[in-house]
């Protein structure tokens, strides 16, 4: 089931919230888990709506992981047994992930290396398998490390893994963040401030997805289906369109996830914080998919030694993490190279920072000079260069193959700035553009057909760099008439525009 669908918005979400709080109020009982059981059941419905066979996978995963962690008593006397249980859990979880996501990829490359042909098996990729697998890997490792053990009921654990707002595209939530909130009695009664805040965040996220990302996707698809016909102007337009599409698509999902969780009085970790405002690649990854960065840092980078074993080992660990991060996004060498490029630039940033510098005699000098024109220009250039690199790297992320990515970059540098008609057509069909044409701008658009896509891209880029993000707006304590109108208008506008329902891009990862 998709967040941006009629059944979800008009039926599933209202039903989930209403019955959840009614059960918490009237069927609380001694265990306090009636509402949580309902939430688990609705999450299963959500996950198995399109393909019920998915339920076999997620239920098996939940039962096996809960059983393994339940057998860990947290004591030191049975350390060998715990180690075996940890190993079994890691093999089970990563084995499932490998089979469904990477089996064909690895076998194809092995067969190609030995000069044999490999026929791909038709293995479906279950929604959200990377996300709920990582959550359970983190849980089983935490159970192994815990001296006292971590004890949850089955329903608490199952709800933690399957909580539908974050199930299929994150954020990757730690059990210590979610289960204590499930247990908090104060969160089991409806909070109208949280409901208003959550609905506002949900509406903003839905608008980003339906009105912006899905609109840009038409232009991007047309561009990548006709890479050989692009020139510099067309390729630049497509590249910027994809940079904005994936931004609003992932940002929209993150906003909707946080908004829906707030309606249940649940706080999810922030996963997206204006990443294109970053001045370095390191800062970019502190803002983009923040919980994935946290997972790889906590469960891969630090166990490998982090920055504790010398500079060379630090650089190797950084590259290892980013190559794995690239592979996590997809079974294709384009993703591996994309991750490797990010890792290489971050490693270069670390090397530059590690170069010895002359000690400053006045420590306050940098802060005092922060607002000087030279420093402002330096920060602006750093932000522009980081954004340029991210744009170019997204070409790899979107391309179907390394060859297609190489051809796209070649077209970007080939010259010529007339935008292809195949790119203009999706923009000309927009209701907003047609309305402006009827209001008297039709002649201008016919004479200068590049104006609609150029204006849309410039407007969206300005919003990305200058406006507050959704969590910053949600944090403001101003939910009066103005925001209520914005919420209502966005919801109506988006519902009217739901004729072309599309998946979120991160559903594929």
Buried (B, 14 or more C-beta within 10 A) or exposed (E): BBBBBEEBBEEBBEEBBEBBBBBBEEEBEEEBBBBBBBBBBBBBBBBBBEEEEBBEBBBEBBEBBBEBBBBBBBEEEBEEEBEEBBEBBBEBBBEBBBEBBBBBBEBBEEEEEEEEEBEEEEEEBBBBBBBBBBBBBBBBBBBBEBEEEBBBBBBBBBBBBBBBBBBBBBBBBBBEBBBEBBBEEEBBEBBEEBBBBBBBBBBBBBBBBBBBBBBBBBBBBBBBEBBEEBBBBBBBBBBBBBBBBBBBBBBBBBBBBBBBBBBBBBBBBBBBBBBBBBBBBBBBBBBBBBBBBBBBEBBBBEEBEBBEEEEEBBBBBBBBBBBBBBBBBBBBBBBBBBBBBBBBBBBEBBEEEEEEEEEEEEEEEEEEEEEEEEEEEEEEEBBEEBBEBBBBBBBBBBBEEBEBBBBBBEBBEEEEEEBBEBBBEBBBEBEEBBEBBEEEBEEEBEEEBBBBBBEBBEEBBEEBEEEEBBBEBBEEEEBEEEBEEBBEEBBEBBBEBBEEBBBBBBBEB
